Amino acid sequence: MKLNCTFKHLDHSDSLVDYTEQRMQEVGQFLLKEGYGNVYFSKQKNEFCVEISVNTREKYFKATAYNNDIYTAVDSVVDKLEKQFLKVSKQLKNHKRPELTKEGRLEYATRFRKAA
């Protein structure tokens, strides 16, 4: 995944960029198609803000995290994106299995109640 990093009110840090790219490569495996992302690092008063937006063919993902430590903020924003990636990949893989949809589970529950 290609990342474009932008810093606001911070000096450019190669180690921070490398850490972010490494963490995003770990969760990038959940994407079905290759995507590109924008990473926005900023500092507001005493907190660091990390915002990542990822564009793929299927969907647009965006997550933001605030923390006093910038590396912890990167970890939490990557975790948020991982949850979004997993949710979408699960939906795309199970879209033809009606028992996994909300309506399918509801229909199964009503049939089970009638039988009992």
N, C-alpha and C positions, 0 to 999 in steps of 0.2 A: 504494500500500500504506500502510495506517495503522500507525503505530508508537507504542507507549506506552513512554516512557523512564523508567527508575528509576535513581537515583544512591544509592550507599551509600558512606560515608566519603569522599565527594567533593562539591564544590559544583556546583550546576547550571550547565551551560555551554550557552548557545544555539548557539554556533558548533559545538560537538561534536555536538549534536542535529541541526543542519542538515547537517553533513558526513555523518553516519550515514544520514539520510534520503536524501540525494543518492546515496550509494553503493548503498543498497538499491533505489532507483528504477531504477538501471542494471541490476541483476540481477533485478528484479521482472518484467521482460519475459519471462523464461523460465517464469514460472508460467502455468498454463493458466487458472486462475480467480483472482479477486481474493482476497487474504488479508489478515490482520492479524498484527502481530507485537509482541512485547515485547522491549525492549532493556534489559539490566541492566548498568550500569557500576559497578564497585567497585574498591577499592584494597586490596591485601593486602601488607603490608610495603613492598617496593620495586617491586612489579609491579602493573600495571593489569590488570583482568579485564573482558572484554567478552563477554557471553552474549546471543545472539539466538535467540529461538524464534518460528517462523512457523507459523501455523495456516491451512490451506486445506481445501477440501472433499476433495481427494485424499489429503493426507498431512500429517503433523506433522513439521516440520524443526527441528533444534536444533544450534547450533554454539557453541563456546567457544574463546576465545583469550586468552593471557597474553603481555604484553610490557612493557618498560620505558617505551615511548612509547604513549600511548593511541590515537593516530591510526593507528599501525602495527598495533595490536591490532584496531582496527576493520577495517582493510584485510584482515587475515588471516582474520577471522571471516566477512567478506562473501565472500571467495574460497572458503571452505569451504562456505558456503551455496550459492554458485553451482554448485559441483560436484554438490551434492545435487540442486538444481533440474534441472540438465542430465540427470542420470542418470534421474530420474523422468520427465521429459518424453520422453526417448528411449524408455523402457520403454512409456509410454502410446501413443506414436506408432507403435511397431513391434510392438505386441502381437498383430497378426494376421499377421505375417510369420514363419513358422516357421524360416526359414533364419537368422534373427538370434537365436534362442533357443539355449540351451546344448545342448538335446537335438537341435535341428535341425542345428547345426554338427557334433555328434558323428555323427549319422546320415549326413551328407554326407561326412565323413571316412572312415567305414567303407565306404560305397559306392565312393568313389574308390580306396581300397586294394584292394578286391576286383576292380575293373576293371583295375588295373595289374598 
